[in-house]
Every structure is written in structure tokens, then in C-alpha cells.
Amino acid sequence: MGFIKEFKEFAVKGNVLDLAVAVVIGGAFGKIVSSLVEDIITPAVLTPALKAANLSNLSQLVIPGTAIKYGNFLSQVISFIIIALSLFIMITAINRFKKKEAVAPTVTPAPSKEEVLLAEIRDILAAQNK
């Protein structure tokens, strides 16, 4: 029975649950970013380039006489760069927001009763020595 109890304590710890939530949200976020890149950004960036090369799709870019489709590779490289840039911009914005929250002014705590009494004693002694 000890093993089950230990496992239950481990599985219900905050860190494990936080990690599980992060994985699920990360998966959903990954789909959103992939859709943004594949459905919006990449077509907007590549459409003019493809029209200039008289192509309708990057997969049509092949090395003549071979089965090497470097167009697909270029597409994946461009997608990676766009995803990395999007994540960098989002993380930078989130970090700036967190820094603004952390910079909130700190209030100096009021002195304790002991400190107040000691200050009064110090002042009285200083006045007597004059």
C-alpha cells in the first residue's frame, strides 16, 4: 500500500500537474502558431516570390534530372524561421510585461515597536550628553 500512496503523492504534486497543463497548452499553442505560419504568413511572403518564378507551389522546385525537391526543404526552413521569429517576439513581449509588474515600487515597512523604542532611547541619551 505504501507504493500506491507514494505514487499518489507524486502524481498530485503541483509540479506534475503544472507540467501536464503546460504540455497540453503548449500543444494547442503549437497548432495555433503552425496555422498562423502555414495559412497566413507563409502564403503572404511566398506568393510574390512564387509568381516571380512562375510557380504555383514550392514543391515544384526540383534539381533537374533528379528527385531532389529542394523546394520542400526551403518551405520548411522558411516555416522554421517564421515560427522562431514569432515565438521570439511573443516571449519578448511577455518578458517585458513581467518586468513592468516586477518593477512595482516597494514600500519600506514601518519600524517595529522595538526599533521605535530604541530610537527614542538613543535620542534621549543624545540630548542628555549635550
Rosetta blueprint (number, residue, H / E / L):
1 M L
2 G H
3 F H
4 I H
5 K H
6 E H
7 F H
8 K H
9 E H
10 F H
11 A H
12 V H
13 K L
14 G H
15 N H
16 V H
17 L H
18 D H
19 L H
20 A H
21 V H
22 A H
23 V H
24 V H
25 I H
26 G H
27 G H
28 A H
29 F H
30 G H
31 K H
32 I H
33 V H
34 S H
35 S H
36 L H
37 V H
38 E H
39 D H
40 I H
41 I H
42 T H
43 P H
44 A H
45 V H
46 L H
47 T H
48 P H
49 A H
50 L H
51 K H
52 A H
53 A L
54 N L
55 L L
56 S L
57 N L
58 L H
59 S H
60 Q H
61 L L
62 V L
63 I L
64 P L
65 G L
66 T L
67 A L
68 I L
69 K L
70 Y H
71 G H
72 N H
73 F H
74 L H
75 S H
76 Q H
77 V H
78 I H
79 S H
80 F H
81 I H
82 I H
83 I H
84 A H
85 L H
86 S H
87 L H
88 F H
89 I H
90 M H
91 I H
92 T H
93 A H
94 I H
95 N H
96 R H
97 F H
98 K H
99 K H
100 K H
101 E H
102 A H
103 V L
104 A L
105 P L
106 T L
107 V L
108 T L
109 P L
110 A L
111 P L
112 S L
113 K H
114 E H
115 E H
116 V H
117 L H
118 L H
119 A H
120 E H
121 I H
122 R H
123 D H
124 I H
125 L H
126 A H
127 A H
128 Q H
129 N L
130 K L
